[in-house]
């Protein structure tokens, strides 16, 4: 939860301060966007999460 809060509040500032992280963040967001249906289904049927 702390990571989510940190990312939403200070994400752009951290990426400006650490430009190498920008490339990694772009790759992760691209993969999440391309595979969003699999991600949703995967979390939907994970044992013990519901």
C-alpha positions in Angstrom: 0.0 0.0 0.0 2.9 2.4 0.8 4.3 1.8 -2.7 0.9 2.7 -4.3 0.6 5.9 -2.2 4.2 6.8 -2.9 3.8 6.3 -6.6 0.6 8.3 -6.9 1.9 11.2 -4.8 5.6 11.4 -5.8 5.8 9.2 -8.9 6.6 12.0 -11.4 9.1 13.6 -9.0 10.9 10.3 -8.6 11.1 9.7 -12.3 12.5 13.1 -12.9 15.1 12.5 -10.2 16.0 9.0 -11.5 15.7 9.1 -15.3 16.9 5.5 -15.6 13.6 4.4 -13.9 11.5 6.0 -16.6 12.5 3.3 -19.2 11.6 0.6 -16.8 8.3 2.2 -15.9 7.4 2.6 -19.6 8.1 -1.1 -20.2 5.9 -2.2 -17.2 3.1 0.0 -18.3 3.3 -1.2 -21.8 3.1 -4.9 -20.7 0.2 -4.1 -18.4 -1.6 -2.4 -21.2 -1.0 -5.3 -23.7 -1.9 -8.1 -21.2 -4.6 -6.4 -19.2 -7.2 -9.2 -19.8 -4.9 -11.9 -18.7 -4.0 -9.9 -15.6 -7.6 -9.3 -14.7 -8.5 -13.0 -15.2 -5.4 -14.1 -13.3 -6.3 -12.1 -10.2 -9.9 -13.0 -10.5 -9.2 -16.7 -10.2 -6.2 -16.7 -7.8 -6.8 -19.1 -5.0 -7.3 -17.4 -1.6 -7.5 -13.8 -2.9 -11.3 -13.6 -2.9 
